[in-house]
């Protein structure tokens, strides 16, 4: 069996993202009107200043969990398809004297939900990140309809600053790909993945008679580099 090795080495991850989609930046004075609020809230210097109280008005589906919720189609949330992005992120500053636990809930159009928990140190500011490659295993990222930030019956009052809720697409980051001759393919070659960045999703074999084909995928499976025509060394179909 003849083994052909194709190494695809990527440069280090760039500081700048490939693409950014802003879901909310609170730069508009009336930005909070798009949100359903169970918290005290106002816009302060382009950020949302939020007061999570120990007791909020009762709702049959939530009890007394203070929250702010953004529905698809409201405010800047006009893109329900998140499948081309790698992560969701937002900035939070905890202005309280004690550490806090903030939860994020994301729902798809079928009502399936995914939840993430963030620990916020007292007096600290941090960027909270959600890996969409993992989130897509729980909900349909093609049809996201709800973003919900909340606390589960907090034991005390908290004041948080929230800003820059956005989707991020990262630059292509490949570690390598391996091209193997297929003894059962009549001269064709089967594509085998060696080790792609951040554990790319399995894609299966791809064969082309009389030539070779190798597909290398970004970690979330959204971006691929097809290598065809091994004899000519041609590269094609970069998406």
Secondary structure, 3 states (H helix, E strand, C coil): CCEECCCCCCCCCCCCCCEEEEEECCCCCCHHHHCEECCEEEEECCEEEEEECCCCCCECCCECCCEEEEECCCCCCCCCCCCCCCEEEEEEEECCCCCEEEEEEEEECCCCEEEEEEEECCCCEEEEEEEHHHHCCCCCCCCEEEEEEECCCCCCCEEEEEEEEEEEECCCCCCCEEEEECCCCCCCEEEEECCCCCCCCCCCCCCCCCCCEEEEECCCCCCEEEEECCCCCCEEEEC
